[in-house]
Amino acid sequence: MATGLAAEIVQSPDDLRDQPAGLAGPSCDGRLSSPLLALGGGLAPRVVQTPSAPARELVAFDFVDGRNIQKEKMYQQYAADRPGLTQGPVVNAMLTDQIFRMPVLRMAQARWRPTYVYQFHWHVPYADGAPEAQNLGAMHTEEVPFVLGNLDINDYPRGAATLAAQKPQLTKLSQDMMDAWSGFARTGRPGWQSYTTATRATKIWDVPERVQDAPQDAEWAAWNAYSFPDWDLEPWAAAPAS
């Protein structure tokens, strides 16, 4: 199971033994390889994947990168899908997709074995008037307490109050996620249909949970024509959106 791009396919500790100290790269069937080329070429045929990314993966990181002028059209699409947000959170959504969601989807599309995709959308409800730093959305690792079944969200802004108000719903969400993970470990099937290029079926973990075909399709289409080296997002601090 690969979450974002943090987990690469490693069949054995021997795969990393000959790498330079301090450096670990992706390995498929004992050979170092680009994940997309390897998976598309049929390597690691026994591995069934569930790639994923939280909906706002990068929002908890301590940096905000920006866009180049040629990305204006994409920025406007993301801003239109997120009314009321300022430039920083909109660009964070773009970065989340560039670094996590779009590579994951390209990897899923390259697979010829059953592949299951999900997004974690639940988050502590936004508070009107709260600063953006306290309206975090579904941020990096937020799904982990649900997968582990401990529901430890007390450190999130308004987390304790939300858990008290929604405990039955969140307990069910956690149990369903644990059932999916354990089912995937036992059978290779987490409980929803596999991802294909025709439907792009994606499990949305939220209250209520659902399976959705081609979520955020306009944003996916905006990235689909580009290789990521062509989209070098350069750091910025206070450049206004034009």
N, C-alpha and C positions, 0 to 999 in steps of 0.2 A: 504494500500500500504506500503510495507516494503522496505526500501532502505538500502542495506547492512545488518548489524546486529544492527543498532542503534534503529530501531523501532520494538517493540515486540507487540504481539496481546493483547490488553487490551480492553475488552468490556465495562467496566464501571470503574469510579473512585473507586467504592467499592472494586474492585479487589485488590487494593494496600493498603487498609486501615489497615489491620492487619499485614503488614510487618514491620520489625524493622526499626527504624528511619534511614534515609539515605540509605536504601537499597530498590531497586525495582527489581523485577524479572518478567519473562514472565508469563502471565496468559492467559489461554484459557477457554472460557465459565465459567469464575468465579473461576477457579481452577488453582493454581500454577502448572506449568508443564514444562518439557523439551519441547521446540518447536518442535523438530523433532518427538519425541514420541507422542506428543499431536496431531500434524497435521496428522501424519501417522495413528493415531488411530481414526481419524474422529472428533476430537474436533473442535470447531469453524467452523461448516459446512457452515455458512452463509458468511464467509469471503472469498473473492476472492483476490488473491495477485498478485502484480507485483514486485517481488524481483529484485534487481539490484545492480550494482557496477560500478563506473567509471573504466576505463581500467588501470589506475595507481593510485589507491586510496591512497596509503600510501606515495606517493612521496613527499607530502608537510609536512609530520610530521618531527619532529626534531630528530629522531633516526633512525638508520639503524641496524637491527638485522641480524644475519648471519645464517649459516647452520652448521650442524654437518657433520662429514666426510662421514657418510652413505648417505648423500643427494647429493653426487657428481653427480650421474647420472641425477637426477632431475635438478641440477644446470646447467649441460651441455645442457640439453634440452632447458631450458629457455635462456641460453646464445646464443644457435644456432638460436633461434627465434628472437633474438635482437642483430644482428651483430653490432659491433662498440661500444656497451655499456660496461662500466667497471663493476666491481663486485658489487659495491653499488647499482646502478639502477637495475641490474639483481636480486639481493636478494630482493630489494623492490618489484619487480614484484612477486616474490615467496610469500612474506609476504602479498601482496594485495590479492593473491589468497587464502592463508591459512586463513586469517582473514575475508575476505569479500566474494569473488566470490564462493569458494568451499562450504562453509556452506550454502550460498544462494541457490546454485544448489542442494545440498542435501535436503534442505527444499522444493524446488520446486518438486523434485522427490518423496518426501514423500507425497505430496498432492494428494488427489483424487478429489478435486474441480478444476475448471479451474484456471490455474496459468499462468501468463505471465512474461517473463523474458526479461530484456533489459540490454545492456551495453552502456555507453556513451563514445564514442571514439574521438569526435572532440577535438582538442586542438590547441592552438596557434602554428603555424608552427615552427619546430626546426630551429635554426640558426647555420649554419656551423661555427665552431670555438668558439661558446659560451660555457661557463662553464655549466656543467650538472645542476647546481642549477638554470639556466635560461632556460633550455630545459625541462620543467616540464611534458609535455604530459597531458593526461586527468586526472588531479589530484582530490583530495578530494573536493567535493562540486562544481566542475566546471560546473555541469549541472544545478545548482540552478538558475543562471540568465536566462537561457533559459526557464526553467519551469515557472518562474515568469514573463517573457516577458520584462525584463528591459535591458538585454544584457550589464550589467555593468561588463565589463572585463578589464577596464582600469588599474587596479592594477596588472594585470598579466604582466610579461615581454613581451614586444612588443604587448600587448593587444590592446592599442588604435590604433596603426597602422594597426593591423590585422582587427579590426572592421571597420575601414575606407575602407580598401581594399575589404572586403568580406561582407559588410553590407547586400546586397540583399540575399545572400545565408544563412547568419546567421539569418536574420529575418525570412526566411522561415523555417529553422530548429526550431527556437523558437516557431513559430506559430504551426508547426506540433506537437511539444511536448505538448504545451498547449491544443491542440485539443485532443491528446491522453489522457492526464490527466483528462480533463473535460468529455470526453467520458467514461472513466473508472469510474468516479464518478457517472455518470448518469446511465450507463448500465452494468457496470462490465466488459466491453470489451474495451480495449484501441485501437484496430484497427489492430492487427496482431494476427496470430494463437497462440493458447495456447502451453505451454511447455509440451512435453511428453517425456518419456524415449526413445521412438523410434526415434524422430527427434531432440529433444532438441532445438527447434526453438527459436531464440534469436533476438530481435530487436536491431540493431546496429544504434545508433544515431550518425550520422556523415554527412559530405557533400561529396558525396551523402549518404542518409540514405538507409538502406536495412534490410531485414530479412535474417538471416544466420542460417543454421542448424549446430549444434555442433561446434561453434567457438572455436578456440584454443584446438582442440580435443586431441592432444598429451599431452598437459599440464593437461587437465582434467583427462586423463587416468593415468597419473603419480600419481595424488593424490588419485585416486578412490579406491585404494586397502588399504588405510591407515585410521585409526581413528586419529583425530588430536592430542590426547595426546601422540601418538607415534612419533610425529614430533615436538619435543621441540626445537624451534629455539633459540639458545643462542646468547646473545649480542656479537658483535665483532666490531673492529674498522678498523684495517688495514691488516687483514690476506689476503695474496694474493690468488687468485684463482689458484688451482693446476690442 
